[in-house]
Amino acid sequence: MRLDKFSADEINSRVYLGDLDSSKHLPSYITHVISLLSEKPCLSPYEPKRKHLFISAQDDEDQDLLTVFGKCYVFIRNALKANKKNHVLIHCRAGRSRSATIATMYLMRIHRWTFDQAEQHLKQKRPIISINDGKYILKKDCYKNARVLLCRNISLKIKRTNAH
């Protein structure tokens, strides 16, 4: 396997899921990058041509990515709406958990899929993903069962039911 080529997988039209190495070997069509890492990555001199969103995220089970999803979703949505030639890479160190969690929530949001539907789609596109039920506070069918609404603005709203 060559480490000097782009190794991310397209998970949806113009949206890619990859690892740290793929973020270092970006093709020219990648215009926007979301990095979910414990430390801010060093950017190449060519990076000013790209928009970059850095999310400080540890690779552990206590990391809550639900609270940053709104910001990631708006970043992706705005990139894709701004220009039909824009493409977005979502990555973490291994391209398996943190970035896959954000990608899963993105697919759930835009397609109105359950967790299982989004995860199955991602595994077809990138078989190495590994999202645990408890990891990153993403539960199976959270969109439906917990009535979590991934809202249209940056914040995350939880719809509460009346106990009557």
C-alpha positions as a printed Julia matrix, in Angstrom:
164×3 Matrix{Float64}:
   0.0    0.0    0.0
   1.38   3.4   -0.99
   1.13   6.07   1.66
   1.44   8.97  -0.79
  -1.98   8.66  -2.37
  -5.41   9.74  -1.26
  -6.93   6.82   0.63
 -10.29   8.21   1.76
 -13.6    6.69   0.67
 -16.53   8.61  -0.81
 -19.45   8.0    1.55
 -21.96  10.34  -0.07
 -21.87  12.65  -3.03
 -18.74  14.82  -2.58
 -18.22  13.74   1.06
 -15.25  11.51   1.96
 -14.21   9.62   5.09
 -10.53   9.04   5.73
  -7.59   8.91   8.09
  -4.78  11.29   8.99
  -2.64  10.04   6.13
  -5.37  10.8    3.59
  -5.51  14.37   4.93
  -1.81  14.78   4.11
  -2.24  13.69   0.48
  -5.26  15.66  -0.62
  -6.25  15.79  -4.26
  -7.06  19.23  -5.62
 -10.81  18.6   -5.62
 -10.93  18.38  -1.79
 -11.78  21.96  -0.81
 -12.9   21.48   2.8
 -11.48  19.33   5.61
 -12.85  18.38   9.03
 -10.16  17.07  11.4
 -11.22  15.29  14.6
  -7.94  14.92  16.45
  -6.47  15.36  19.92
  -4.03  17.96  18.56
  -4.35  20.48  15.75
  -2.67  19.11  12.61
   0.24  20.85  10.9
  -1.06  22.3    7.65
   0.93  22.38   4.43
   1.71  25.7    2.7
  -1.1   24.9    0.25
  -3.73  24.69   2.97
  -4.86  28.34   2.77
  -6.63  27.32  -0.44
  -8.74  24.91   1.6
 -11.16  25.6    4.41
 -10.4   23.63   7.53
 -12.48  22.85  10.63
 -10.53  21.44  13.54
 -12.47  19.68  16.31
 -10.46  18.78  19.38
 -11.53  15.19  20.06
  -9.84  12.47  22.07
 -10.01   8.87  20.93
 -11.76   7.54  24.0
 -15.22   6.39  25.01
 -15.97   9.51  27.06
 -15.63  11.85  24.07
 -18.98  13.44  23.27
 -19.25  14.14  19.54
 -22.97  14.87  19.61
 -22.21  18.36  20.92
 -19.94  19.21  17.97
 -22.0   17.56  15.25
 -24.04  20.7   14.51
 -20.87  22.64  13.73
 -19.62  19.81  11.47
 -22.97  19.52   9.71
 -23.14  23.26   8.97
 -19.55  23.19   7.68
 -20.35  20.31   5.29
 -23.68  21.76   4.19
 -22.24  25.19   3.5
 -19.31  23.74   1.56
 -21.54  21.65  -0.68
 -24.03  24.48  -1.24
 -21.39  27.12  -1.97
 -20.05  25.41  -5.09
 -20.93  22.18  -6.89
 -17.2   21.51  -7.3
 -16.52  21.52  -3.54
 -15.69  18.22  -1.84
 -15.33  17.56   1.91
 -13.02  15.18   3.77
 -13.93  14.1    7.31
 -10.99  12.45   9.06
  -9.49  11.38  12.36
  -6.23   9.55  13.03
  -7.33   6.09  11.84
 -10.51   6.97   9.95
 -12.46   4.4   11.95
 -14.24   5.9   14.97
 -14.34   9.67  15.52
 -14.7   10.61  11.86
 -17.01   7.64  11.24
 -19.23   8.85  14.09
 -19.6   12.3   12.51
 -20.13  10.68   9.09
 -22.82   8.41  10.55
 -24.68  11.33  12.09
 -24.36  13.27   8.82
 -25.93  10.39   6.86
 -28.67  10.01   9.49
 -29.43  13.71   9.18
 -29.49  14.12   5.39
 -31.18  10.8    4.58
 -33.3   10.5    7.75
 -31.75   7.07   8.28
 -31.56   5.09  11.5
 -28.16   4.42  13.03
 -28.19   0.89  11.58
 -28.94   2.14   8.05
 -26.19   4.76   8.19
 -23.66   2.35   9.7
 -24.43  -0.32   7.09
 -23.97   2.22   4.29
 -20.65   3.38   5.78
 -19.39  -0.18   6.16
 -20.11  -0.81   2.49
 -18.1    2.28   1.58
 -15.36   1.94   4.23
 -15.31  -1.54   5.81
 -12.77  -0.62   8.52
 -15.12   1.68  10.47
 -15.69   0.71  14.08
 -18.42   2.5   16.01
 -19.32   0.93  19.34
 -22.82   1.33  20.81
 -21.5    3.27  23.77
 -18.58   5.0   22.11
 -18.82   8.76  21.64
 -22.29   8.8   23.17
 -23.82   7.64  19.9
 -26.48   5.03  20.66
 -28.21   2.76  18.19
 -31.24   4.45  16.68
 -30.56   7.61  18.69
 -32.24   9.65  15.97
 -35.5    7.77  16.41
 -35.55   6.35  19.94
 -34.01   9.25  21.87
 -35.82  11.73  19.61
 -32.58  13.54  18.96
 -33.16  16.1   16.25
 -30.04  17.15  14.42
 -31.25  20.68  13.98
 -30.73  23.04  11.07
 -28.54  25.42  13.04
 -25.33  24.82  14.95
 -26.81  23.58  18.19
 -28.23  20.17  18.99
 -31.76  20.04  20.32
 -33.34  17.21  22.22
 -37.08  16.97  21.87
 -38.62  16.06  25.19
 -41.89  14.28  25.49
 -44.55  15.21  28.0
 -45.12  12.57  30.65
 -48.92  12.75  30.71
